[in-house]
Amino acid sequence: MAEGAAPRPIPLTLLTGFLGAGKTTLLNRLLRDEAFAATAVIVNEFGEIGLDHLLIEKADDGLIELSAGCICCTIRGELAEALDRLLVGLATGRIASIERVVVETTGLADPAPILSLLTRHPTLAERFRFDGVVTVVDARSGAATLDTHAEAVRQVAVADRIVLTKADIAPNDADALVARLKRLNPAAPVLDARREALPEMLIGCGPFDPDARGADVRAWMAAEAFADGDHDHHDVNRHDNHIATFALHSSGGMASGDVLEFLDRLEIGHASRLLRVKGILGIAEDPEHPVVIQGVQGLFSPPVSLPRWPDADRTSRIVFIGRDVDRRAIEMLFDGFTGVASIDTPDRQALLDNPLAIWRHR
């Protein structure tokens, strides 16, 4: 670059998709690929504690976690500050180079206000080249999600590319879902995460052009332009009041044979209300190797053992996001399996002897 020349704008991709669609899995593929070696990641979580940054395999100076709220409403300013920190890191030499930035939104994020920030902020628009929206859709639960959650519809409607995940475990043929996605967004190609190479999924999507989208997208973006200039009309909590998040902690581990029992009882008692469950559980017999548990809309994946704890904190931690969830019943279930004694709460043996015991204490 010639002396005095303006620095080349850094490409920035917005990675979105509803809770549990597979965004973190896609990010881990990206960070293992040499073509993305100099990629910085900003990850946002909706919850009392953050876990996604622990499950991203390359957590160094190029990763920034935003966990104080949702990026689309309460912490847009923090996103601007995080991008500015990356620029400062480059200027001071703390970060050697950044060839690309990926911003991963929380699964509940409405993308319109984030797009407004990234495309209209005077400084950010100068230093970062917005390179489009990649929306991840879960083939297993995508249709039900679109039926129920307006955020998921918006995430699809603004996408430059749609990446379909979990097609191999979807209960039905994904053709009907693909046809629906194309009706929502005829301009975005629908790519199969199993078959497409990462560059085809993530590079060169944009720039984002609301005028090339349908009338709904143009209206959403126009509303955000108004809100950006009038904070009295800006909705700082645009999520359904029935959706809430909480986290459970335990200093003790769970017996390895009880993990599936615990997940089974979560599924039996709360599947219809749980949107997302993710956590790291210590194992009583093998304290050096915790397991990761993941659930999406009441369906749980098999636990995955980690080679080590991802950070210095060795407490078991689970984040729940759900609609009208009975928090106390889940706390009692968790305490029973992790050995936390409490009055009027069934212990592990009571749960195993009588699986319905927990529900009698509501």
PyMOL commands that set and color helices and strands:
alter all, ss='L'
color gray80, all
select helices_A, chain A and resi 23-32+34-36+52-55+76-92+111-120+122-127+142-148+150-157+167-169+175-184+198-202+210-212+215-229+231-233+256-270+327-338+348-353+357-361
alter helices_A, ss='H'
color red, helices_A
select strands_A, chain A and resi 10-17+39-44+63-66+100-104+128-138+161-165+190-192+243-250+274-281+291-296+299-300+304-305+316-323
alter strands_A, ss='S'
color yellow, strands_A
deselect
rebuild
show_as cartoon
